[in-house]
Amino acid sequence: MLRLLSGHPEVQVGALTAHSNAGSVLGLHQPHLRSLADRVLLPTSVEHLVGHDVVVLALPHGASGEIAAQLPDDVLVLDLGADHRLSSAADWTAFYGSEHAGTWPYGLPELLIAEQTGAGVEYTKQREVLAGARRIAVPGCNVTAVTLGLQPGVAAGLLDPVDVVAVLANGYSGAGKSLKTHLLASEALGSAQPYAVGGSHRHIPEIAQNLRSAGAAEVTISFTPTLVPMSRGILATATARLAPGHQDLSVDALRQAYEQAYAGEPFVQLLPEGQWPTTAMTLGANTALVQVAIDRAAGRVVTVTAIDNLVKGTAGGAVQSMNIALGLPQTLGLTTEGVAP
């Protein structure tokens, strides 16, 4: 987040706060941020956060709510944690085990929102909700990848959201920086390991919430993330059965639904037929690259989405949402150009 903000033409970085690292300089912990390396980290408290136009919270789950509640209503607060993403208090308690802090506008501008009208179902996008918002809940990184891969097909009524399977390859930065044995290089290099298997991952209710937003009446998803030996990136393969009455759906018709959903979107792109996303394509960029296919034998649509979990998956999505909330061009301070090789 600091890397993106330090290059944003309309942002001046104010106080930098921390918990156990308070009192030290940022360069000791994030030495790649040269322009901010000498900045002293302050304790994370309301006292040090007030007086800013924008406050970004990147705290452990359950810690953002109390601080955010003490900040003035006219301050734009971006929560990179999970505290305010879910609309269901019951889902929060079931997956996080604590009291729900409330629901904020959701920071995925491309999210499709189904609205029932006299003429049928019409769709708007979440960016309309974000315009002028002063509280924004930034999505989970896995959620962004799976949602962007599936929602056009769900919104068009082409996919059956009752039997969705998602398997993800995740870079290790998604697991945080805590010193844990299974995250050590000696354990991770040359190996792949699943985690949160069997429906226990906390991003599951968030994905279901987004697909319901896109028009699904009921969602059932089997979700399995896997850590693979790369530092960052997500490759999400999500499949769903063809909806009843669409067993003969053509690839062209499927692609048309995706092209229509993402027409004019600067950061979400359906790749040309036959070209498949890779995480390397998105490294350092705020792009989500999507491809679709139909598995005729299985009667399923296959979607593959690649994002940088630290950019479009988190910080880039937050900056994009911040821009929209402040009335700035949504692309300001962001790039679609990846870093290769």
C-alpha distance (Angstrom), angle and dihedral (degrees) to the residues before:
residue distance angle dihedral
M1 . . .
L2 3.80 . .
R3 3.81 91.4 .
L4 3.81 90.5 56.4
L5 3.81 95.8 41.4
S6 3.80 93.5 49.3
G7 3.80 88.2 60.2
H8 3.80 95.9 43.0
P9 3.83 111.3 112.2
E10 3.81 94.3 -145.0
V11 3.82 98.7 43.7
Q12 3.78 131.8 89.1
V13 3.80 111.1 -171.8
G14 3.80 111.3 -128.2
A15 3.80 128.7 179.9
L16 3.80 119.1 -1.1
T17 3.79 113.8 -154.8
A18 3.78 136.8 -170.9
H19 3.80 141.8 168.4
S20 3.81 116.7 -134.8
N21 3.83 91.2 8.8
A22 3.81 95.0 53.9
G23 3.81 111.4 130.5
S24 3.79 95.1 33.2
V25 3.79 127.2 94.9
L26 3.80 122.2 -99.3
G27 3.81 93.0 -122.8
L28 3.81 90.7 69.5
H29 3.81 90.4 62.5
Q30 3.81 105.0 26.2
P31 3.81 104.3 27.1
H32 3.81 93.1 168.7
L33 3.83 90.2 69.3
R34 3.80 94.3 80.6
S35 3.82 97.7 166.9
L36 3.81 90.2 57.5
A37 3.81 99.5 32.9
D38 3.83 95.2 111.0
R39 3.80 95.5 48.4
V40 3.82 113.9 117.8
L41 3.80 115.1 -130.2
L42 3.81 113.4 -125.1
P43 3.81 126.2 -153.5
T44 3.80 112.9 -87.1
S45 3.77 103.1 -107.7
V46 3.78 137.9 133.0
E47 3.81 87.8 -111.9
H48 3.82 90.9 65.6
L49 3.82 95.5 40.4
V50 3.79 101.8 51.0
G51 3.78 116.7 93.0
H52 3.79 94.6 44.6
D53 3.80 125.0 112.6
V54 3.81 92.1 -142.9
V55 3.80 129.0 26.9
V56 3.81 122.0 -167.3
L57 3.80 116.6 -159.6
A58 3.80 118.3 -161.3
L59 3.79 99.3 170.5
P60 3.81 136.2 140.8
H61 3.79 114.6 -80.4
G62 3.79 111.1 -79.2
A63 3.82 95.4 24.7
S64 3.81 102.2 86.4
G65 3.78 100.2 64.8
E66 3.80 98.0 66.9
I67 3.82 94.1 48.1
A68 3.80 95.2 43.3
A69 3.80 91.5 51.3
Q70 3.83 89.6 61.6
L71 3.81 95.8 51.4
P72 3.83 120.4 95.3
D73 3.80 117.2 -94.0
D74 3.81 92.4 -120.8
V75 3.83 93.2 59.5
L76 3.80 115.6 96.7
V77 3.81 105.8 -127.4
L78 3.81 119.7 -167.2
D79 3.80 113.9 -165.6
L80 3.80 112.8 -159.6
G81 3.80 89.8 -176.9
A82 3.79 127.7 78.8
D83 3.81 100.6 -106.1
H84 3.80 97.9 106.5
R85 3.83 104.5 25.4
L86 3.79 101.3 92.2
S87 3.79 123.7 73.9
S88 3.81 92.6 -161.8
A89 3.79 116.7 76.5
A90 3.81 88.4 -164.9
D91 3.81 91.6 57.0
W92 3.80 90.3 48.7
T93 3.79 92.8 51.9
A94 3.82 92.6 45.0
F95 3.82 94.6 52.4
Y96 3.82 103.2 27.8
G97 3.79 102.6 28.3
S98 3.79 98.7 -139.4
E99 3.79 139.9 88.0
H100 3.80 115.7 -65.6
A101 3.82 113.5 -111.6
G102 3.81 94.9 -154.1
T103 3.79 135.8 -95.6
W104 3.81 126.1 -74.1
P105 3.81 130.9 -171.8
Y106 3.78 107.1 -73.3
G107 3.80 117.2 -113.7
L108 3.79 101.8 -136.7
P109 3.83 104.9 104.4
E110 3.82 93.6 -171.2
L111 3.82 94.2 53.8
L112 3.81 110.4 126.7
I113 3.81 116.5 -129.5
A114 3.80 117.5 -159.7
E115 3.78 117.1 -144.8
Q116 3.80 124.0 -172.9
T117 3.80 111.7 -134.8
G118 3.77 135.5 169.8
A119 3.78 88.9 -95.8
G120 3.81 92.7 50.3
V121 3.79 131.6 -96.1
E122 3.79 118.3 -12.0
Y123 3.78 127.7 -178.9
T124 3.76 135.1 -138.1
K125 3.79 128.1 173.8
Q126 3.77 132.8 -113.5
R127 3.82 92.7 -114.8
E128 3.81 87.6 78.3
V129 3.81 88.9 60.4
L130 3.81 92.1 46.6
A131 3.81 95.3 54.3
G132 3.79 105.5 107.5
A133 3.83 94.2 -1.2
R134 3.80 118.3 148.9
R135 3.80 98.0 -166.8
I136 3.82 121.4 49.0
A137 3.80 129.2 178.6
V138 3.81 109.2 -152.3
P139 3.84 113.1 -141.9
G140 3.75 127.0 -114.4
C141 3.81 112.4 -94.8
N142 3.81 95.6 -122.3
V143 3.78 88.9 47.1
T144 3.80 92.4 55.8
A145 3.81 92.2 52.6
V146 3.80 96.6 46.6
T147 3.81 94.7 41.0
L148 3.80 94.4 51.3
G149 3.80 90.1 47.6
L150 3.81 96.5 51.6
Q151 3.80 110.6 25.9
P152 3.84 100.4 81.2
G153 3.80 91.1 55.0
V154 3.80 91.8 45.9
A155 3.81 92.7 46.7
A156 3.82 91.2 50.7
G157 3.81 91.6 49.7
L158 3.81 91.7 -118.0
L159 3.82 98.1 115.9
D160 3.79 128.7 58.9
P161 3.84 105.2 -132.9
V162 3.81 93.1 -165.3
D163 3.81 93.3 80.9
V164 3.81 109.1 37.5
V165 3.80 122.8 154.6
A166 3.81 120.7 -168.7
V167 3.80 125.7 -177.2
L168 3.79 117.9 -179.9
A169 3.79 135.7 -166.1
N170 3.82 107.3 -148.7
G171 3.78 133.3 -169.1
Y172 3.80 117.4 -125.6
S173 3.79 95.0 -111.2
G174 3.80 85.7 74.6
A175 3.80 88.3 66.7
G176 3.81 93.4 59.2
K177 3.80 131.0 -125.2
S178 3.80 101.0 -75.3
L179 3.79 115.9 132.1
K180 3.80 101.9 -111.0
T181 3.79 126.0 155.4
H182 3.81 96.2 -124.8
L183 3.83 90.2 52.1
L184 3.80 95.3 55.9
A185 3.80 116.0 112.9
S186 3.80 90.9 -119.7
E187 3.81 89.2 59.6
A188 3.81 98.5 37.2
L189 3.80 106.4 41.7
G190 3.78 112.1 92.1
S191 3.79 92.2 8.5
A192 3.80 140.4 90.1
Q193 3.80 122.8 -153.4
P194 3.80 132.6 -175.3
Y195 3.78 122.1 -137.7
A196 3.81 138.4 -172.4
V197 3.81 89.2 24.1
G198 3.79 122.9 177.8
G199 3.77 103.0 38.9
S200 3.79 97.9 -55.4
H201 3.83 100.5 114.7
R202 3.79 112.8 116.9
H203 3.79 93.2 -136.0
I204 3.83 92.7 67.0
P205 3.84 97.8 85.4
E206 3.78 89.7 44.8
I207 3.82 92.6 55.1
A208 3.80 90.6 47.4
Q209 3.81 90.1 49.5
N210 3.81 90.8 53.8
L211 3.81 94.4 48.1
R212 3.80 89.6 50.4
S213 3.79 87.1 52.1
A214 3.81 87.2 55.8
G215 3.79 91.0 54.7
A216 3.81 107.2 -84.0
A217 3.80 112.4 144.0
E218 3.80 92.4 -161.2
V219 3.80 131.5 12.2
T220 3.79 130.1 -161.3
I221 3.78 116.9 176.7
S222 3.78 134.4 177.3
F223 3.80 105.1 -155.1
T224 3.80 125.1 -172.9
P225 3.82 122.8 171.6
T226 3.80 121.6 -165.7
L227 3.80 128.0 -162.4
V228 3.79 111.1 -133.6
P229 3.82 127.8 -174.7
M230 3.79 100.6 -89.3
S231 3.78 127.1 100.9
R232 3.81 97.6 -129.4
G233 3.78 143.4 1.6
I234 3.80 139.3 75.9
L235 3.80 127.1 -127.9
A236 3.80 107.1 -169.2
T237 3.80 119.9 -167.6
A238 3.80 109.5 -170.3
T239 3.79 125.6 174.9
A240 3.80 133.2 -172.3
R241 3.78 134.7 177.0
L242 3.76 118.4 -100.7
A243 3.78 108.5 -99.1
P244 3.82 117.7 -106.1
G245 3.78 110.3 -80.8
H246 3.80 93.0 25.3
Q247 3.78 101.5 81.0
D248 3.80 90.2 119.0
L249 3.81 94.3 47.7
S250 3.79 111.5 148.4
V251 3.78 123.1 -132.5
D252 3.79 88.3 -122.0
A253 3.81 91.9 57.0
L254 3.80 90.8 46.9
R255 3.78 92.0 50.2
Q256 3.79 90.7 47.6
A257 3.81 89.9 59.8
Y258 3.80 90.2 53.4
E259 3.78 94.2 44.2
Q260 3.79 90.2 51.3
A261 3.81 93.4 47.8
Y262 3.80 93.8 50.1
A263 3.80 100.7 33.5
G264 3.79 108.5 137.6
E265 3.81 93.7 8.0
P266 3.82 107.6 137.5
F267 3.80 95.6 -159.2
V268 3.82 105.9 36.2
Q269 3.79 116.6 66.2
L270 3.80 133.2 177.6
L271 3.80 105.2 -143.1
P272 3.82 122.1 -131.4
E273 3.77 112.7 -84.2
G274 3.79 111.1 -81.1
Q275 3.83 96.0 22.4
W276 3.78 113.6 107.4
P277 3.82 127.1 -155.2
T278 3.78 122.0 -110.0
T279 3.78 128.1 -170.3
A280 3.81 90.0 -122.5
M281 3.81 89.4 64.7
T282 3.81 90.8 62.2
L283 3.81 101.7 39.0
G284 3.81 108.6 137.6
A285 3.82 93.2 -4.3
N286 3.80 132.3 108.4
T287 3.79 91.6 -129.6
A288 3.77 132.0 122.4
L289 3.80 111.5 -158.8
V290 3.81 116.2 -159.6
Q291 3.80 135.4 -170.9
V292 3.80 130.7 178.0
A293 3.79 137.0 -162.7
I294 3.80 138.4 169.6
D295 3.82 120.5 -121.6
R296 3.80 99.2 -153.8
A297 3.80 96.1 -173.5
A298 3.80 91.8 54.1
G299 3.81 95.7 35.7
R300 3.78 90.3 -129.0
V301 3.78 139.1 125.8
V302 3.81 114.5 -129.5
T303 3.80 119.2 -151.6
V304 3.80 125.3 -174.1
T305 3.81 120.7 -168.7
A306 3.80 128.8 -178.9
I307 3.80 125.3 -164.1
D308 3.78 138.6 157.0
N309 3.80 100.3 -109.5
L310 3.82 91.2 -147.9
V311 3.82 95.4 49.4
K312 3.81 117.7 31.2
G313 3.80 86.0 11.3
T314 3.81 94.0 57.4
A315 3.81 128.3 -23.5
G316 3.80 98.1 31.2
G317 3.77 91.3 48.8
A318 3.80 88.2 49.8
V319 3.82 92.9 51.5
Q320 3.81 90.8 46.9
S321 3.82 90.1 51.6
M322 3.81 91.2 44.9
N323 3.79 90.4 53.7
I324 3.80 91.5 51.8
A325 3.80 92.8 46.9
L326 3.82 91.2 51.3
G327 3.79 94.8 45.7
L328 3.81 94.0 -110.6
P329 3.82 125.3 133.7
Q330 3.80 105.0 -79.6
T331 3.81 92.0 -130.4
L332 3.82 95.1 56.4
G333 3.80 112.5 126.7
L334 3.81 92.1 5.0
T335 3.79 134.9 99.8
T336 3.79 137.7 -156.0
E337 3.80 91.2 -157.5
G338 3.78 114.3 103.9
V339 3.80 126.7 -148.3
A340 3.79 112.3 -109.5
P341 2.93 142.4 -146.2
